[in-house]
Structures are given as C-alpha cells and as structure tokens.
Amino acid sequence: MISSNPPPLHLKRRRQLLIATSLGLSGFSLPSVTQAQNVTQQLLQSASQTEVQAATDNFLQGADPITQGLSLDMPAIGDNPSAVPVKVIFEVPIDEQHYCEELIILAERNPKPVACRFTFTPLAGTTEVAIRLRLIESQNIKAIARMSDGSYLMTQRHITVTAGGCGM
C-alpha cells in the first residue's frame, strides 16, 4: 500500500522557495529576451544608401569606373537566398601587364554591403571569381575591379529574392 503522508514541513517550505525563486528569475529574463530580439532586428536591417555609396566611394577613391569589360553571371531570381551563385567574369584581356589587382562584390541591401573582397597578382592568369552570397532581400549586386593600370571596371545586376536568407 502506498501511504499519502504529506511531506515534512521543511521540504514543503524548500519546494515553495524553489518555485517562488524560479518564477521570480523567469520574470527577470524576459527583458533580456526582448533586448536580444531588438539587437537581432538591428543587425538584420538593410544597409542605407549612404553606407553603400561610402563603400563604393572608398574603393573607387574618386575614379570614374568604366561600365564595360566586366559582367555578372547570376540568376534573375534567387530561389535559395542563403546561397545565391554569383560569378564575376572579365571580358577584357588579362595578362601580366594588364590584370585585376582587387575586386569587391557589393550586395547593396544586405546589412553589410561589401560581401567580399579579392586581391590578385599577375601570376593569377585569368581572373574569374565564383561565390555564393547570402541575401536578405531583392537588391542590386555590384562588382567593382581595380585594374593594374589604375582604371576601374564596374557592373551591376538586379536579383529578386523570394525570401530573405540572412535571418535564417
């Protein structure tokens, strides 16, 4: 037979103390959860046009880019925004005297617009870059290359994103 004797008084008080403490502490954790959600929302906000322009101007250093000689091979619609394939192709001849020194790819509406940066030497031979970008929303993707002769090449394309990949 099972007896239904009540627990001793000291265990009953201990149990009540533990319950009261856990309820009290859970109330303190609610603001921190809310604060964490606010911080996450701030981190996932799109870059402003000012930030994008500053990143572009910083790379160009006052130069006027040529809009020919560079192209982007990427889909028009990003079905999987967590991994959008983007390929930068140089349409100008690349050799030891005329080569790409540095290339940046900008995802204009992502929280950090400069998605990646590459540097090259004359030993690289041909210069093609294939990457996968994580995109937060529909936006322009821009590629800017600094060539060894001091000229800059630039191209951009728009991509429509079905659902944001940065918050996943």
N, C-alpha and C positions, 0 to 999 in steps of 0.2 A: 504494500500500500504506500501511496505517496502522501506525505503529510503536507499540509498547506500552512505551515507555520510562517508567520511574517519574518522578514529578515531582521537581524538585530538592529537596534536604533542607530548605532554608529555607522553601519553600512548604508542605511537608508539616508542618513544625512550626507554621507560621502557621495552617494549616487545623485542626490539633489544638487549638491555643489558642482559636480561634474557637468550635469545638464545645464545648469544656470551659466557656468563658465563657457561652455561651448556655444550656447545661444548668444551670449554677450560678445564673444570673439567673432562669431559669424557676422554680427552687425558691423564690426569694425572693418571686415574685409570687403564689404560692398562698395565703399568709396574707392578702394584700390582697383577693383574690377572695372568700375566706371572710368576711372582715370586711365587704365590700360587701354580700354576701348577708344577713348579720346585720342591717346597717343598714336594708336594704330591708324585711326582715321586721318590724323595729321600726316603720318608717314606715307599714306597711300594717295594723298592729294596730288593732282597733276601739277607739273612744273608750270610756272607762269610764263607768259610770252617773254617777259623781261629776262627770266633765267635762261631761256632758250637762246635769246638774242645775245646775252652776255657770254654764253658758252661758245656760240658761233663767232662772235667778235674776238674773243680771246684767242681762238685758234687761227683766225684769218689775219690778225694783227694789222688791220687796216687795208689789206689787199682786196682787190675785186676778183672773185672767183670766175673761172671760165665754166660755162654750163654744158660743155661738150667734152667728150673723152672719157667719161665715167658713167656707168649705168648700174642700176639695182635690179637684180633678178629676185623677185619675191611674189607671193600670191597677192591677188587683189583683196581676198577675204581671208582673214585669219581664223580658221575653224578651231584651232587649238592655240589660244593666245599665250599659253605657257611656254610654247616652243615654236615660234614663227621662223621658218627658214629664210634667211636673207643672204644674198651673195652680191658682193661688190666686184664689178668687172671693169678693168681698164681697157678702153678702146683705142688708146694711143700706144704707139710702140714703146716698149720698156727695154732699156739696155743699160750698160754700165755708166753711160754718160747722162741718160735721162731716165730716172726711176722715181718711185714714190718713197719719200722719206718718212712720212707719217700720215696716218689715215684715222679719222674718227667717224663713228656712226652715232647719230643722234636719234632718239625716239622722243619726239617733241612733247608728247603728253604724259610721259612716264614721270614718276616722282623725281628721278634723277635723269635729266635729258641726255647726258653723254653715256651711251650704252656701252661703248668700248673704244679703245684706242690701240692702234698698232704702229710699230716703228719697223722700218725696213732698211737694209743696206743694199749696195749694188749687187752683192752676192745672192740676193733673193731670186734673181732672174725675173720670171713673170710674177706679177703681183695680183693675186685674186684672193679674196677673203670670203669664207662661208661661215656663218654663225647662226645661232638660233637665239631670237630675242623673246623676252617675256614682256608682253604689252598689257597695259592697264585699260586702254580704250582705243577706239578708232583714232588714227592720227597720221601725220606725215613722218616718214623715215627719211633722214637726210644723211648723205655720205659726203665728206669733205676730205680731199687729199692735198697734202703739201708736196710738191714735186721738187726734185733736186735743183732745178733751175730757178726756184723761187716762185714759180707760178702755183696757183691753187685751182683744183678742179672740184666741182660740186654738182650733185644731182639729188633729186628727192622724188619720192613716190608716196601716194596715199594708200593706206591699208584700212579696211573696215574690219573691226574686231567684233566677233559675235558675243563674247562675254569676257570680262577682264581677267587676266591671268596673274596680276600682281597680288591680288588679295587671296589667292587660293592657297 
